[in-house]
Amino acid sequence: MSRAVKSTVFKLALVLVLAACGGGGGKAPRNLDNACALAREKPAYFSAMKRTERKWGIPVHVQMATIHQESRFISNAKTPHRFALGVIPLGRQSSAYGYSQALDATWDEYRRETRNYGAKRNRFNDAADFMGWYMDGSTEKLGISKGDARSQYLAYHEGRSGFARGSHQSKGWLMAVADRVAARAETYRQQLAGCRR
């Protein structure tokens, strides 16, 4: 193989590896483990989550923990690419995008129901409002407490019908993720109570 061909193959492989990382150039806050630091660094995010809490009743700490899990607060986060035979790109794992990792169809449903037709998934205000709308619906349809970060996350991840069928119960990895979301939500709750003082 000539040097030029090797160089081209290497560059193509590098592009595929970088693409597989799942996107996410929107800058995340520096300290994702401290809710108070996050609120200080991104006051607009905190204000948006407070508005969502007032409008939909979903506590800020539940929103924060879910957004942390879904996108690490990266505005243009996307799911990783899938590959056939390890090299042939097949597209992304799903249409999930943005802070809330909302799927195309669910986002369209949200925009129709709320008449927020200009909403964008990479705009934090809209992503927080979407999350409030979705979790409020899970409370209404499934009876999940608005403060139950674990169950809200499972319904968010699996969809309400999947949660109702118990699709999450056979997924040990997902149950472990939901436990981490619940633990992070509790940490954020305690931190926020302290920094408000």
Secondary structure, DSSP 8 states (H G I E B T S, - for coil): --HHHHHHHHHHHHHHHHHHT----S---S-TT-HHHHHHH-HHHHHHHHHHHHHH---HHHHHHHHHHHHTT-TT-B--EEEETTTEEEEES-S-BTTTTB-HHHHHHHHHHHT-TT--TTSHHHHHHHHHHHHHHHHHHH---TT-HHHHHHHHHH-HHHHHHTGGGG-HHHHHHHHHHHHHHHHHHHHHHHHH-
